[in-house]
Structures are given as structure tokens and as C-alpha cells.
Amino acid sequence: MTSQTNEPTSEPKKIKSDGVLWRRVMVAVWGIPLLTIPTLLGGWSFAVLIALIAAMAMFEYMTILRHSGAEVVRTSSAILSAAV
């Protein structure tokens, strides 16, 4: 029997990240306090936070639909979802 070694023949590939981790860390640094403070305060600040999240989610959903070929109006959809 011959023995085989599992030693790599070359250096492992380095993954090119393009600063994705840095962007995620910066979003967390700014996003966590911006979400926590209105949640703890409650009242109008919490209502505004929920309206902004709803508007951003609707805008993103309409963007996905537009890329799939559907005819959508992103801005008014986002405004109406925030109003609800």
C-alpha cells in the first residue's frame, strides 16, 4: 500500500471581499443605535421608525418587480406604505 498525504500543493485562494465586511460593520455601528433609541423611547419616534422601514421595504420590493419586467411606480408606493 502506498501512503497518500493530504498536503496542499499550493497556497489557499484568497477571497476578494471588496470591503463588504467594512460596510457591514459601519452599518451596524450606525444602525443599531438608530434603531434602538426610537424603540426605547416609543411614541412618535417609534411610529416614524416603523413608517421609514415600511417605505424602504416597499421601495425595494418595487425595485425587484421593476427588474423582473413589471411596470410599477416605486415612489408613490413607498409613500403610501409609509402612510399606512
C-alpha positions as CSV (number, residue, x, y, z in Angstrom):
1,M,0.0,0.0,0.0
2,T,1.1,3.5,-0.7
3,S,0.5,6.3,1.7
4,Q,-1.0,9.4,0.4
5,T,-0.6,12.8,2.1
6,N,-3.2,15.4,2.1
7,E,-0.8,18.3,1.9
8,P,-2.0,21.2,-0.3
9,T,0.1,21.7,-3.3
10,S,-0.4,25.5,-3.5
11,E,-1.4,28.4,-1.2
12,P,-5.1,28.6,-0.4
13,K,-7.1,31.1,-2.5
14,K,-7.7,34.4,-1.0
15,I,-11.3,35.7,-1.2
16,K,-11.7,39.2,-2.6
17,S,-14.1,41.0,-0.3
18,D,-14.2,44.5,-1.8
19,G,-14.8,46.0,1.6
20,V,-18.1,44.2,2.2
21,L,-17.2,43.5,5.9
22,W,-16.2,47.1,6.4
23,R,-19.6,48.3,5.1
24,R,-21.5,45.8,7.3
25,V,-19.6,46.9,10.4
26,M,-20.3,50.6,9.6
27,V,-24.0,49.8,9.1
28,A,-24.0,48.1,12.4
29,V,-22.2,50.9,14.2
30,W,-24.7,53.5,12.9
31,G,-27.8,51.3,12.6
32,I,-28.0,49.7,16.0
33,P,-28.3,53.0,17.9
34,L,-30.6,54.5,15.3
35,L,-32.9,51.5,15.7
36,T,-32.6,51.1,19.4
37,I,-33.2,54.7,20.6
38,P,-36.6,55.2,18.9
39,T,-37.6,51.7,20.1
40,L,-36.8,52.5,23.7
41,L,-38.4,56.0,23.5
42,G,-41.6,54.7,21.9
43,G,-44.4,57.0,20.8
44,W,-44.0,59.1,17.7
45,S,-40.3,58.3,17.3
46,F,-41.2,54.6,17.1
47,A,-44.0,55.3,14.7
48,V,-41.7,57.2,12.4
49,L,-39.2,54.4,12.5
50,I,-41.8,51.9,11.5
51,A,-43.0,54.1,8.7
52,L,-39.5,54.6,7.3
53,I,-38.8,50.8,7.4
54,A,-42.1,50.2,5.6
55,A,-41.3,52.7,3.0
56,M,-37.8,51.3,2.4
57,A,-39.2,47.8,2.2
58,M,-41.8,48.7,-0.3
59,F,-39.3,50.7,-2.4
60,E,-37.0,47.7,-2.5
61,Y,-39.9,45.3,-3.4
62,M,-41.0,47.6,-6.2
63,T,-37.4,47.7,-7.5
64,I,-37.3,43.9,-7.6
65,L,-40.6,43.9,-9.5
66,R,-39.3,46.5,-12.0
67,H,-36.3,44.4,-12.7
68,S,-38.5,41.4,-13.4
69,G,-40.3,43.4,-16.1
70,A,-43.4,44.7,-14.2
71,E,-44.5,48.3,-14.6
72,V,-44.5,49.8,-11.1
73,V,-44.5,53.2,-9.5
74,R,-41.9,53.0,-6.8
75,T,-42.1,56.4,-5.1
76,S,-45.8,56.6,-4.6
77,S,-45.9,53.0,-3.5
78,A,-43.3,53.8,-0.8
79,I,-45.1,56.9,0.3
80,L,-48.4,55.1,0.6
81,S,-46.9,52.2,2.5
82,A,-45.4,54.6,5.0
83,A,-48.7,56.3,5.4
84,V,-50.4,53.0,6.3
